[in-house]
Amino acid sequence: MDYSLHALSGSGGRSLVTLAPSANQLPGSATLQNLVNGLAGWALVAAMAGLVVGAGLWAIGAHAQNYNQTSIGRRAVLASLGAAILIGAAPVLVNFFFKAGVTAH
């Protein structure tokens, strides 16, 4: 897909530069994609571990009436869920903002 970036100049509105993102244009692109996929997998495992630990802290703190521990556990659960949402939505968010930037005039 070819996106033209228009710049204001005396060129009569012609495209001065163009941008056509393609991961296939550089060597090692497949390796880089595999690396990013692996990092996303590790991040999801870390989010799951944080969710389990946070839920445990929340439960133990609630049972022991330790409000500080309960609060820390609740924050860990919410942060882990938020991280999982962002990891899953990352490609959609990047593509959305890239397309929004391309259509900016």
Biopython code that builds the backbone (N, CA, C, O; Angstrom):
import numpy as np
from Bio.PDB.StructureBuilder import StructureBuilder

atoms = [
    (1, "MET", "N", (0.856, -1.158, 0.000)),
    (1, "MET", "CA", (0.000, 0.000, 0.000)),
    (1, "MET", "C", (0.910, 1.231, 0.000)),
    (1, "MET", "O", (1.848, 1.299, 0.794)),
    (2, "ASP", "N", (0.655, 2.176, -0.854)),
    (2, "ASP", "CA", (1.498, 3.351, -0.997)),
    (2, "ASP", "C", (0.766, 4.566, -0.456)),
    (2, "ASP", "O", (-0.301, 4.932, -0.949)),
    (3, "TYR", "N", (1.342, 5.185, 0.556)),
    (3, "TYR", "CA", (0.768, 6.392, 1.135)),
    (3, "TYR", "C", (1.657, 7.555, 0.749)),
    (3, "TYR", "O", (2.866, 7.513, 0.980)),
    (4, "SER", "N", (1.088, 8.579, 0.173)),
    (4, "SER", "CA", (1.847, 9.754, -0.195)),
    (4, "SER", "C", (1.731, 10.795, 0.901)),
    (4, "SER", "O", (0.636, 11.081, 1.387)),
    (5, "LEU", "N", (2.840, 11.347, 1.278)),
    (5, "LEU", "CA", (2.862, 12.409, 2.267)),
    (5, "LEU", "C", (2.970, 13.724, 1.521)),
    (5, "LEU", "O", (3.922, 13.934, 0.769)),
    (6, "HIS", "N", (2.016, 14.604, 1.717)),
    (6, "HIS", "CA", (1.996, 15.876, 1.019)),
    (6, "HIS", "C", (2.602, 16.950, 1.913)),
    (6, "HIS", "O", (2.248, 17.067, 3.086)),
    (7, "ALA", "N", (3.506, 17.722, 1.354)),
    (7, "ALA", "CA", (4.124, 18.821, 2.092)),
    (7, "ALA", "C", (3.745, 20.132, 1.407)),
    (7, "ALA", "O", (3.570, 20.189, 0.190)),
    (8, "LEU", "N", (3.625, 21.170, 2.210)),
    (8, "LEU", "CA", (3.319, 22.486, 1.657)),
    (8, "LEU", "C", (4.597, 23.106, 1.102)),
    (8, "LEU", "O", (5.570, 23.315, 1.826)),
    (9, "SER", "N", (4.574, 23.388, -0.162)),
    (9, "SER", "CA", (5.724, 24.029, -0.798)),
    (9, "SER", "C", (5.251, 24.646, -2.107)),
    (9, "SER", "O", (4.057, 24.654, -2.407)),
    (10, "GLY", "N", (6.166, 25.143, -2.855)),
    (10, "GLY", "CA", (5.841, 25.752, -4.133)),
    (10, "GLY", "C", (5.725, 24.730, -5.248)),
    (10, "GLY", "O", (5.814, 25.099, -6.419)),
    (11, "SER", "N", (5.530, 23.468, -4.928)),
    (11, "SER", "CA", (5.504, 22.434, -5.960)),
    (11, "SER", "C", (4.104, 22.195, -6.512)),
    (11, "SER", "O", (3.903, 21.270, -7.299)),
    (12, "GLY", "N", (3.133, 23.015, -6.113)),
    (12, "GLY", "CA", (1.792, 22.861, -6.655)),
    (12, "GLY", "C", (1.040, 21.677, -6.066)),
    (12, "GLY", "O", (0.142, 21.146, -6.719)),
    (13, "GLY", "N", (1.376, 21.243, -4.848)),
    (13, "GLY", "CA", (0.650, 20.161, -4.201)),
    (13, "GLY", "C", (1.103, 18.772, -4.598)),
    (13, "GLY", "O", (0.462, 17.788, -4.227)),
    (14, "ARG", "N", (2.197, 18.665, -5.349)),
    (14, "ARG", "CA", (2.710, 17.338, -5.716)),
    (14, "ARG", "C", (3.315, 16.661, -4.499)),
    (14, "ARG", "O", (3.724, 17.322, -3.544)),
    (15, "SER", "N", (3.368, 15.358, -4.544)),
    (15, "SER", "CA", (4.000, 14.610, -3.462)),
    (15, "SER", "C", (5.510, 14.802, -3.524)),
    (15, "SER", "O", (6.148, 14.539, -4.543)),
    (16, "LEU", "N", (6.063, 15.264, -2.413)),
    (16, "LEU", "CA", (7.504, 15.419, -2.355)),
    (16, "LEU", "C", (8.175, 14.139, -1.892)),
    (16, "LEU", "O", (9.256, 13.786, -2.365)),
    (17, "VAL", "N", (7.535, 13.454, -0.976)),
    (17, "VAL", "CA", (8.059, 12.174, -0.498)),
    (17, "VAL", "C", (6.905, 11.182, -0.429)),
    (17, "VAL", "O", (5.744, 11.575, -0.308)),
    (18, "THR", "N", (7.223, 9.929, -0.504)),
    (18, "THR", "CA", (6.210, 8.882, -0.365)),
    (18, "THR", "C", (6.654, 7.909, 0.707)),
    (18, "THR", "O", (7.834, 7.832, 1.048)),
    (19, "LEU", "N", (5.702, 7.173, 1.230)),
    (19, "LEU", "CA", (5.972, 6.189, 2.263)),
    (19, "LEU", "C", (5.174, 4.942, 1.938)),
    (19, "LEU", "O", (3.947, 4.987, 1.852)),
    (20, "ALA", "N", (5.866, 3.835, 1.760)),
    (20, "ALA", "CA", (5.216, 2.559, 1.477)),
    (20, "ALA", "C", (5.795, 1.500, 2.420)),
    (20, "ALA", "O", (6.724, 0.783, 2.048)),
    (21, "PRO", "N", (5.252, 1.399, 3.636)),
    (21, "PRO", "CA", (5.791, 0.434, 4.595)),
    (21, "PRO", "C", (5.680, -1.002, 4.090)),
    (21, "PRO", "O", (4.619, -1.439, 3.647)),
    (22, "SER", "N", (6.780, -1.715, 4.164)),
    (22, "SER", "CA", (6.800, -3.118, 3.761)),
    (22, "SER", "C", (7.873, -3.830, 4.562)),
    (22, "SER", "O", (9.052, -3.488, 4.483)),
    (23, "ALA", "N", (7.459, -4.811, 5.324)),
    (23, "ALA", "CA", (8.413, -5.567, 6.132)),
    (23, "ALA", "C", (9.301, -6.448, 5.259)),
    (23, "ALA", "O", (10.347, -6.905, 5.721)),
    (24, "ASN", "N", (8.919, -6.692, 4.038)),
    (24, "ASN", "CA", (9.692, -7.571, 3.169)),
    (24, "ASN", "C", (10.861, -6.870, 2.491)),
    (24, "ASN", "O", (11.639, -7.520, 1.793)),
    (25, "GLN", "N", (11.004, -5.571, 2.675)),
    (25, "GLN", "CA", (12.033, -4.823, 1.973)),
    (25, "GLN", "C", (13.414, -4.908, 2.631)),
    (25, "GLN", "O", (14.415, -4.591, 1.989)),
    (26, "LEU", "N", (13.483, -5.323, 3.875)),
    (26, "LEU", "CA", (14.765, -5.430, 4.566)),
    (26, "LEU", "C", (15.070, -6.881, 4.905)),
    (26, "LEU", "O", (14.161, -7.662, 5.188)),
    (27, "PRO", "N", (16.355, -7.243, 4.877)),
    (27, "PRO", "CA", (16.698, -8.615, 5.269)),
    (27, "PRO", "C", (16.469, -8.800, 6.769)),
    (27, "PRO", "O", (16.686, -7.880, 7.557)),
    (28, "GLY", "N", (16.041, -9.961, 7.142)),
    (28, "GLY", "CA", (15.819, -10.269, 8.546)),
    (28, "GLY", "C", (14.449, -9.863, 9.051)),
    (28, "GLY", "O", (14.196, -9.929, 10.254)),
    (29, "SER", "N", (13.559, -9.444, 8.163)),
    (29, "SER", "CA", (12.228, -9.016, 8.593)),
    (29, "SER", "C", (11.450, -10.151, 9.238)),
    (29, "SER", "O", (10.745, -9.939, 10.225)),
    (30, "ALA", "N", (11.571, -11.345, 8.693)),
    (30, "ALA", "CA", (10.869, -12.495, 9.270)),
    (30, "ALA", "C", (11.411, -12.805, 10.662)),
    (30, "ALA", "O", (10.650, -13.160, 11.563)),
    (31, "THR", "N", (12.713, -12.674, 10.836)),
    (31, "THR", "CA", (13.319, -12.899, 12.147)),
    (31, "THR", "C", (12.844, -11.858, 13.147)),
    (31, "THR", "O", (12.548, -12.186, 14.297)),
    (32, "LEU", "N", (12.771, -10.618, 12.719)),
    (32, "LEU", "CA", (12.287, -9.552, 13.595)),
    (32, "LEU", "C", (10.826, -9.783, 13.976)),
    (32, "LEU", "O", (10.452, -9.569, 15.129)),
    (33, "GLN", "N", (9.992, -10.217, 13.022)),
    (33, "GLN", "CA", (8.595, -10.517, 13.322)),
    (33, "GLN", "C", (8.489, -11.659, 14.319)),
    (33, "GLN", "O", (7.668, -11.612, 15.236)),
    (34, "ASN", "N", (9.322, -12.693, 14.143)),
    (34, "ASN", "CA", (9.326, -13.808, 15.093)),
    (34, "ASN", "C", (9.767, -13.354, 16.477)),
    (34, "ASN", "O", (9.240, -13.834, 17.481)),
    (35, "LEU", "N", (10.722, -12.442, 16.544)),
    (35, "LEU", "CA", (11.185, -11.912, 17.820)),
    (35, "LEU", "C", (10.068, -11.147, 18.529)),
    (35, "LEU", "O", (9.857, -11.318, 19.730)),
    (36, "VAL", "N", (9.366, -10.314, 17.791)),
    (36, "VAL", "CA", (8.260, -9.553, 18.378)),
    (36, "VAL", "C", (7.156, -10.501, 18.841)),
    (36, "VAL", "O", (6.587, -10.301, 19.914)),
    (37, "ASN", "N", (6.846, -11.525, 18.056)),
    (37, "ASN", "CA", (5.832, -12.504, 18.460)),
    (37, "ASN", "C", (6.245, -13.230, 19.734)),
    (37, "ASN", "O", (5.418, -13.465, 20.615)),
    (38, "GLY", "N", (7.523, -13.585, 19.833)),
    (38, "GLY", "CA", (8.024, -14.242, 21.034)),
    (38, "GLY", "C", (7.967, -13.331, 22.251)),
    (38, "GLY", "O", (7.601, -13.773, 23.341)),
    (39, "LEU", "N", (8.327, -12.059, 22.073)),
    (39, "LEU", "CA", (8.249, -11.102, 23.179)),
    (39, "LEU", "C", (6.803, -10.911, 23.640)),
    (39, "LEU", "O", (6.543, -10.790, 24.837)),
    (40, "ALA", "N", (5.874, -10.884, 22.701)),
    (40, "ALA", "CA", (4.459, -10.766, 23.066)),
    (40, "ALA", "C", (4.009, -11.996, 23.852)),
    (40, "ALA", "O", (3.224, -11.876, 24.793)),
    (41, "GLY", "N", (4.495, -13.161, 23.478)),
    (41, "GLY", "CA", (4.172, -14.385, 24.214)),
    (41, "GLY", "C", (4.699, -14.339, 25.637)),
    (41, "GLY", "O", (3.990, -14.694, 26.578)),
    (42, "TRP", "N", (5.949, -13.901, 25.797)),
    (42, "TRP", "CA", (6.529, -13.779, 27.142)),
    (42, "TRP", "C", (5.758, -12.751, 27.955)),
    (42, "TRP", "O", (5.512, -12.956, 29.144)),
    (43, "ALA", "N", (5.375, -11.649, 27.323)),
    (43, "ALA", "CA", (4.634, -10.606, 28.036)),
    (43, "ALA", "C", (3.281, -11.129, 28.512)),
    (43, "ALA", "O", (2.832, -10.785, 29.605)),
    (44, "LEU", "N", (2.631, -11.958, 27.696)),
    (44, "LEU", "CA", (1.353, -12.540, 28.118)),
    (44, "LEU", "C", (1.537, -13.518, 29.273)),
    (44, "LEU", "O", (0.700, -13.574, 30.173)),
    (45, "VAL", "N", (2.623, -14.287, 29.256)),
    (45, "VAL", "CA", (2.911, -15.186, 30.367)),
    (45, "VAL", "C", (3.175, -14.374, 31.637)),
    (45, "VAL", "O", (2.711, -14.744, 32.716)),
    (46, "ALA", "N", (3.914, -13.275, 31.515)),
    (46, "ALA", "CA", (4.167, -12.408, 32.675)),
    (46, "ALA", "C", (2.868, -11.785, 33.186)),
    (46, "ALA", "O", (2.678, -11.658, 34.395)),
    (47, "ALA", "N", (1.978, -11.397, 32.279)),
    (47, "ALA", "CA", (0.689, -10.842, 32.692)),
    (47, "ALA", "C", (-0.134, -11.894, 33.427)),
    (47, "ALA", "O", (-0.806, -11.583, 34.411)),
    (48, "MET", "N", (-0.085, -13.127, 32.957)),
    (48, "MET", "CA", (-0.817, -14.194, 33.632)),
    (48, "MET", "C", (-0.231, -14.456, 35.016)),
    (48, "MET", "O", (-0.979, -14.657, 35.973)),
    (49, "ALA", "N", (1.090, -14.456, 35.135)),
    (49, "ALA", "CA", (1.719, -14.649, 36.443)),
    (49, "ALA", "C", (1.343, -13.507, 37.390)),
    (49, "ALA", "O", (1.055, -13.741, 38.564)),
    (50, "GLY", "N", (1.346, -12.288, 36.885)),
    (50, "GLY", "CA", (0.945, -11.149, 37.700)),
    (50, "GLY", "C", (-0.505, -11.247, 38.143)),
    (50, "GLY", "O", (-0.848, -10.868, 39.263)),
    (51, "LEU", "N", (-1.348, -11.754, 37.266)),
    (51, "LEU", "CA", (-2.758, -11.941, 37.609)),
    (51, "LEU", "C", (-2.927, -12.973, 38.725)),
    (51, "LEU", "O", (-3.698, -12.763, 39.662)),
    (52, "VAL", "N", (-2.209, -14.075, 38.618)),
    (52, "VAL", "CA", (-2.310, -15.130, 39.635)),
    (52, "VAL", "C", (-1.770, -14.638, 40.977)),
    (52, "VAL", "O", (-2.404, -14.843, 42.012)),
    (53, "VAL", "N", (-0.609, -13.993, 40.966)),
    (53, "VAL", "CA", (-0.020, -13.491, 42.214)),
    (53, "VAL", "C", (-0.902, -12.398, 42.809)),
    (53, "VAL", "O", (-1.139, -12.379, 44.017)),
    (54, "GLY", "N", (-1.386, -11.494, 41.971)),
    (54, "GLY", "CA", (-2.252, -10.424, 42.456)),
    (54, "GLY", "C", (-3.538, -10.949, 43.057)),
    (54, "GLY", "O", (-3.989, -10.466, 44.095)),
    (55, "ALA", "N", (-4.135, -11.949, 42.399)),
    (55, "ALA", "CA", (-5.363, -12.533, 42.933)),
    (55, "ALA", "C", (-5.103, -13.212, 44.270)),
    (55, "ALA", "O", (-5.930, -13.145, 45.179)),
    (56, "GLY", "N", (-3.951, -13.866, 44.387)),
    (56, "GLY", "CA", (-3.589, -14.491, 45.663)),
    (56, "GLY", "C", (-3.407, -13.464, 46.765)),
    (56, "GLY", "O", (-3.906, -13.645, 47.876)),
    (57, "LEU", "N", (-2.691, -12.378, 46.463)),
    (57, "LEU", "CA", (-2.504, -11.313, 47.453)),
    (57, "LEU", "C", (-3.838, -10.696, 47.853)),
    (57, "LEU", "O", (-4.080, -10.417, 49.027)),
    (58, "TRP", "N", (-4.681, -10.491, 46.882)),
    (58, "TRP", "CA", (-5.999, -9.908, 47.131)),
    (58, "TRP", "C", (-6.808, -10.811, 48.075)),
    (58, "TRP", "O", (-7.410, -10.332, 49.036)),
    (59, "ALA", "N", (-6.815, -12.108, 47.791)),
    (59, "ALA", "CA", (-7.581, -13.052, 48.604)),
    (59, "ALA", "C", (-7.021, -13.174, 50.014)),
    (59, "ALA", "O", (-7.772, -13.150, 50.989)),
    (60, "ILE", "N", (-5.705, -13.305, 50.122)),
    (60, "ILE", "CA", (-5.092, -13.441, 51.453)),
    (60, "ILE", "C", (-5.272, -12.158, 52.257)),
    (60, "ILE", "O", (-5.572, -12.195, 53.450)),
    (61, "GLY", "N", (-5.084, -11.008, 51.578)),
    (61, "GLY", "CA", (-5.263, -9.729, 52.266)),
    (61, "GLY", "C", (-6.691, -9.525, 52.739)),
    (61, "GLY", "O", (-6.917, -8.994, 53.827)),
    (62, "ALA", "N", (-7.649, -9.941, 51.934)),
    (62, "ALA", "CA", (-9.048, -9.807, 52.331)),
    (62, "ALA", "C", (-9.371, -10.724, 53.508)),
    (62, "ALA", "O", (-10.100, -10.349, 54.427)),
    (63, "HIS", "N", (-8.812, -11.934, 53.461)),
    (63, "HIS", "CA", (-9.067, -12.879, 54.546)),
    (63, "HIS", "C", (-8.428, -12.409, 55.860)),
    (63, "HIS", "O", (-8.998, -12.589, 56.936)),
    (64, "ALA", "N", (-7.233, -11.801, 55.756)),
    (64, "ALA", "CA", (-6.512, -11.349, 56.949)),
    (64, "ALA", "C", (-6.898, -9.927, 57.345)),
    (64, "ALA", "O", (-6.355, -9.383, 58.307)),
    (65, "GLN", "N", (-7.820, -9.331, 56.621)),
    (65, "GLN", "CA", (-8.228, -7.946, 56.833)),
    (65, "GLN", "C", (-7.045, -6.981, 56.778)),
    (65, "GLN", "O", (-6.966, -6.019, 57.542)),
    (66, "ASN", "N", (-6.130, -7.266, 55.854)),
    (66, "ASN", "CA", (-4.975, -6.418, 55.615)),
    (66, "ASN", "C", (-5.303, -5.574, 54.379)),
    (66, "ASN", "O", (-5.136, -6.030, 53.248)),
    (67, "TYR", "N", (-5.765, -4.355, 54.601)),
    (67, "TYR", "CA", (-6.256, -3.519, 53.507)),
    (67, "TYR", "C", (-5.152, -3.104, 52.548)),
    (67, "TYR", "O", (-5.408, -2.929, 51.357)),
    (68, "ASN", "N", (-3.928, -2.944, 53.043)),
    (68, "ASN", "CA", (-2.817, -2.582, 52.160)),
    (68, "ASN", "C", (-2.514, -3.728, 51.193)),
    (68, "ASN", "O", (-2.340, -3.495, 49.997)),
    (69, "GLN", "N", (-2.452, -4.944, 51.692)),
    (69, "GLN", "CA", (-2.192, -6.102, 50.839)),
    (69, "GLN", "C", (-3.350, -6.321, 49.854)),
    (69, "GLN", "O", (-3.124, -6.683, 48.700)),
    (70, "THR", "N", (-4.558, -6.105, 50.301)),
    (70, "THR", "CA", (-5.715, -6.223, 49.414)),
    (70, "THR", "C", (-5.632, -5.217, 48.275)),
    (70, "THR", "O", (-5.917, -5.542, 47.123)),
    (71, "SER", "N", (-5.241, -4.001, 48.606)),
    (71, "SER", "CA", (-5.122, -2.955, 47.591)),
    (71, "SER", "C", (-4.022, -3.280, 46.590)),
    (71, "SER", "O", (-4.198, -3.086, 45.387)),
    (72, "ILE", "N", (-2.894, -3.770, 47.075)),
    (72, "ILE", "CA", (-1.787, -4.137, 46.180)),
    (72, "ILE", "C", (-2.211, -5.279, 45.255)),
    (72, "ILE", "O", (-1.920, -5.248, 44.060)),
    (73, "GLY", "N", (-2.891, -6.279, 45.801)),
    (73, "GLY", "CA", (-3.359, -7.394, 44.986)),
    (73, "GLY", "C", (-4.351, -6.954, 43.929)),
    (73, "GLY", "O", (-4.287, -7.409, 42.787)),
    (74, "ARG", "N", (-5.270, -6.073, 44.299)),
    (74, "ARG", "CA", (-6.262, -5.570, 43.346)),
    (74, "ARG", "C", (-5.581, -4.787, 42.224)),
    (74, "ARG", "O", (-5.933, -4.943, 41.054)),
    (75, "ARG", "N", (-4.607, -3.948, 42.578)),
    (75, "ARG", "CA", (-3.867, -3.197, 41.547)),
    (75, "ARG", "C", (-3.114, -4.133, 40.620)),
    (75, "ARG", "O", (-3.068, -3.903, 39.412)),
    (76, "ALA", "N", (-2.517, -5.196, 41.175)),
    (76, "ALA", "CA", (-1.785, -6.156, 40.342)),
    (76, "ALA", "C", (-2.724, -6.865, 39.367)),
    (76, "ALA", "O", (-2.372, -7.077, 38.207)),
    (77, "VAL", "N", (-3.905, -7.226, 39.833)),
    (77, "VAL", "CA", (-4.886, -7.876, 38.956)),
    (77, "VAL", "C", (-5.297, -6.934, 37.834)),
    (77, "VAL", "O", (-5.312, -7.328, 36.668)),
    (78, "LEU", "N", (-5.629, -5.705, 38.172)),
    (78, "LEU", "CA", (-6.065, -4.748, 37.150)),
    (78, "LEU", "C", (-4.940, -4.404, 36.176)),
    (78, "LEU", "O", (-5.180, -4.267, 34.976)),
    (79, "ALA", "N", (-3.715, -4.266, 36.683)),
    (79, "ALA", "CA", (-2.580, -3.973, 35.803)),
    (79, "ALA", "C", (-2.309, -5.143, 34.859)),
    (79, "ALA", "O", (-2.000, -4.933, 33.687)),
    (80, "SER", "N", (-2.423, -6.359, 35.357)),
    (80, "SER", "CA", (-2.201, -7.536, 34.512)),
    (80, "SER", "C", (-3.263, -7.648, 33.428)),
    (80, "SER", "O", (-2.951, -7.964, 32.280)),
    (81, "LEU", "N", (-4.511, -7.391, 33.787)),
    (81, "LEU", "CA", (-5.576, -7.431, 32.785)),
    (81, "LEU", "C", (-5.389, -6.326, 31.745)),
    (81, "LEU", "O", (-5.584, -6.551, 30.550)),
    (82, "GLY", "N", (-5.013, -5.139, 32.204)),
    (82, "GLY", "CA", (-4.749, -4.038, 31.271)),
    (82, "GLY", "C", (-3.596, -4.346, 30.332)),
    (82, "GLY", "O", (-3.652, -4.027, 29.144)),
    (83, "ALA", "N", (-2.544, -4.971, 30.865)),
    (83, "ALA", "CA", (-1.402, -5.345, 30.028)),
    (83, "ALA", "C", (-1.819, -6.357, 28.963)),
    (83, "ALA", "O", (-1.407, -6.248, 27.808)),
    (84, "ALA", "N", (-2.630, -7.337, 29.344)),
    (84, "ALA", "CA", (-3.085, -8.338, 28.372)),
    (84, "ALA", "C", (-3.929, -7.696, 27.271)),
    (84, "ALA", "O", (-3.815, -8.059, 26.101)),
    (85, "ILE", "N", (-4.770, -6.746, 27.653)),
    (85, "ILE", "CA", (-5.587, -6.045, 26.650)),
    (85, "ILE", "C", (-4.699, -5.275, 25.684)),
    (85, "ILE", "O", (-4.898, -5.335, 24.471)),
    (86, "LEU", "N", (-3.719, -4.552, 26.220)),
    (86, "LEU", "CA", (-2.830, -3.771, 25.354)),
    (86, "LEU", "C", (-1.970, -4.653, 24.454)),
    (86, "LEU", "O", (-1.731, -4.308, 23.297)),
    (87, "ILE", "N", (-1.506, -5.777, 24.970)),
    (87, "ILE", "CA", (-0.709, -6.692, 24.148)),
    (87, "ILE", "C", (-1.557, -7.229, 22.999)),
    (87, "ILE", "O", (-1.096, -7.289, 21.859)),
    (88, "GLY", "N", (-2.782, -7.615, 23.295)),
    (88, "GLY", "CA", (-3.661, -8.139, 22.246)),
    (88, "GLY", "C", (-4.076, -7.093, 21.238)),
    (88, "GLY", "O", (-4.249, -7.393, 20.057)),
    (89, "ALA", "N", (-4.238, -5.866, 21.697)),
    (89, "ALA", "CA", (-4.701, -4.794, 20.810)),
    (89, "ALA", "C", (-3.559, -4.041, 20.137)),
    (89, "ALA", "O", (-3.816, -3.153, 19.324)),
    (90, "ALA", "N", (-2.327, -4.364, 20.444)),
    (90, "ALA", "CA", (-1.188, -3.611, 19.919)),
    (90, "ALA", "C", (-1.178, -3.491, 18.393)),
    (90, "ALA", "O", (-1.021, -2.378, 17.889)),
    (91, "PRO", "N", (-1.337, -4.578, 17.632)),
    (91, "PRO", "CA", (-1.321, -4.421, 16.172)),
    (91, "PRO", "C", (-2.444, -3.527, 15.662)),
    (91, "PRO", "O", (-2.234, -2.724, 14.752)),
    (92, "VAL", "N", (-3.629, -3.661, 16.240)),
    (92, "VAL", "CA", (-4.760, -2.846, 15.809)),
    (92, "VAL", "C", (-4.508, -1.377, 16.128)),
    (92, "VAL", "O", (-4.784, -0.506, 15.303)),
    (93, "LEU", "N", (-3.984, -1.097, 17.320)),
    (93, "LEU", "CA", (-3.706, 0.283, 17.718)),
    (93, "LEU", "C", (-2.634, 0.920, 16.838)),
    (93, "LEU", "O", (-2.780, 2.064, 16.409)),
    (94, "VAL", "N", (-1.558, 0.180, 16.569)),
    (94, "VAL", "CA", (-0.487, 0.722, 15.725)),
    (94, "VAL", "C", (-1.012, 1.008, 14.322)),
    (94, "VAL", "O", (-0.738, 2.069, 13.761)),
    (95, "ASN", "N", (-1.762, 0.073, 13.755)),
    (95, "ASN", "CA", (-2.308, 0.283, 12.404)),
    (95, "ASN", "C", (-3.305, 1.439, 12.381)),
    (95, "ASN", "O", (-3.314, 2.224, 11.433)),
    (96, "PHE", "N", (-4.148, 1.554, 13.416)),
    (96, "PHE", "CA", (-5.116, 2.649, 13.469)),
    (96, "PHE", "C", (-4.415, 4.000, 13.480)),
    (96, "PHE", "O", (-4.778, 4.893, 12.715)),
    (97, "PHE", "N", (-3.414, 4.158, 14.341)),
    (97, "PHE", "CA", (-2.739, 5.446, 14.436)),
    (97, "PHE", "C", (-1.859, 5.728, 13.226)),
    (97, "PHE", "O", (-1.669, 6.889, 12.863)),
    (98, "PHE", "N", (-1.320, 4.687, 12.595)),
    (98, "PHE", "CA", (-0.569, 4.906, 11.364)),
    (98, "PHE", "C", (-1.504, 5.431, 10.267)),
    (98, "PHE", "O", (-1.171, 6.383, 9.561)),
    (99, "LYS", "N", (-2.670, 4.804, 10.133)),
    (99, "LYS", "CA", (-3.627, 5.256, 9.115)),
    (99, "LYS", "C", (-4.151, 6.648, 9.431)),
    (99, "LYS", "O", (-4.391, 7.442, 8.522)),
    (100, "ALA", "N", (-4.334, 6.951, 10.722)),
    (100, "ALA", "CA", (-4.760, 8.298, 11.106)),
    (100, "ALA", "C", (-3.693, 9.328, 10.755)),
    (100, "ALA", "O", (-4.011, 10.436, 10.324)),
    (101, "GLY", "N", (-2.437, 8.962, 10.940)),
    (101, "GLY", "CA", (-1.347, 9.863, 10.582)),
    (101, "GLY", "C", (-1.218, 10.060, 9.094)),
    (101, "GLY", "O", (-0.891, 11.157, 8.642)),
    (102, "VAL", "N", (-1.468, 9.023, 8.323)),
    (102, "VAL", "CA", (-1.368, 9.112, 6.861)),
    (102, "VAL", "C", (-2.447, 10.034, 6.312)),
    (102, "VAL", "O", (-2.206, 10.774, 5.357)),
    (103, "THR", "N", (-3.633, 9.994, 6.909)),
    (103, "THR", "CA", (-4.726, 10.820, 6.392)),
    (103, "THR", "C", (-4.661, 12.262, 6.878)),
    (103, "THR", "O", (-5.457, 13.095, 6.444)),
    (104, "ALA", "N", (-3.722, 12.569, 7.774)),
    (104, "ALA", "CA", (-3.583, 13.947, 8.258)),
    (104, "ALA", "C", (-3.069, 14.830, 7.121)),
    (104, "ALA", "O", (-2.187, 14.437, 6.357)),
    (105, "HIS", "N", (-3.632, 16.012, 7.030)),
    (105, "HIS", "CA", (-3.205, 16.947, 5.984)),
    (105, "HIS", "C", (-2.605, 18.181, 6.604)),
    (105, "HIS", "O", (-2.185, 19.090, 5.888)),
]
sb = StructureBuilder()
sb.init_structure("model")
sb.init_model(0)
sb.init_chain("A")
sb.init_seg("    ")
for serial, (resi, resn, name, xyz) in enumerate(atoms, 1):
    if name == "N":
        sb.init_residue(resn, " ", resi, " ")
    sb.init_atom(name, np.array(xyz, "f"), 0.0, 1.0, " ", f" {name:<3s}", serial, name[0])
structure = sb.get_structure()
